[in-house]
């Protein structure tokens, strides 16, 4: 009896093991589904998904156009999907059929199947965008301004500007039209390098090989201003300063003035000293302006600013007429004739060769006549 019981236990153990193995084998799928993920592009592989599997490790055998390819090994995810990338495709692979010919599960329990349906997909292979030229409209820009990148485009392709350091996108993509299209960066403060990603309507995209390099110039700063008026034939000695500029293009606009000395002529690569030691003669007996237009010469990073110097005519006096005789201790009145109309001025005078005295804020009327009053005089006949 003891020997018989031992054999029965061994028999049932063998039977249970066999049933467990049979149950594990039944995990292999009866059918699968094969699909292409994303665009299939010439010179690249395409992602293929095999679904309908259970989680585990697999070896997949497949063909393209009836030609056997290298087996793919890997793991099906929790969704029961096994993904792999094909070999590099060529134009000849367009519309060829990819077929999964065998599915072998290697873990947790080995099993295999030969699918007969849902195991094929027809490959739609498209060309990559043409590697077109990428150039900068200007190799340098002023700080705080954008750069324009020109692309010789082709129709049916969108072009996206990117920062070459990290491929981050800049602005919106622009559709190609067979001509040059322009991509604009944001405002730049440092030198930058850009690349362009071209994306065809087929879904195939590629990075253009050319790079666009842009240098950023410092910005010169200046303020247009009007200086205090000077008298005709008086030395002008002003300093012009634009931060960030070492030289200037200076133009001079003169109305009713003649330059009698100095060097303020139009030209390039001048310094602020060009505005010094200029003497202007007033030709019209009216206030006239000499206007210096100053443009920093370092790439034109600042629009021209102006320095305006008003030039007033010198006071003219033809003669002095005493209004009437006066006696000591009384005021004397004098008429000044031949002055410029409506002019305010000061004058210096002396009495009988005595000490020079100053008369302030005299003013002429519309006929160029002024009257001044000088008090406490000796009797003048």
Buried (B, 14 or more C-beta within 10 A) or exposed (E): EEEEEEEEEEEEEEEEEEEEEEEBEEBBBEEBBBEBEEBBBBEBEBBBBBBBBBBBBBBBBBBBEEEEBEBBEEEBEEEBBBBBEBEEBEEEBBEBEBBBBBBBBBEEBEBBBEBEEBBBBEBBBBBBBBEBEBEBBEEBBBBEBBBBBBBBBBEBBBBBBBBBEEEEEBEEBBEBEEEBBEBBBEEBEEEBEBBBBBBBEBEBBBBBEBEBEBBBBBBBBBEEEEEEEBEBBBEBEBEBEBEBBEBBBBBBEBEBBEBEEBBBEEEEEBEBEBBBEBBBBBBEBEEBBBBBBBBBBBBEBBEBBBBBBBBBBBBEBEEBEEEEEBEEEEEBBBEBBEBBEEBEBEBEEEEEEEEEEEBEEBEBEEEBBBBBEBEEBEEEE
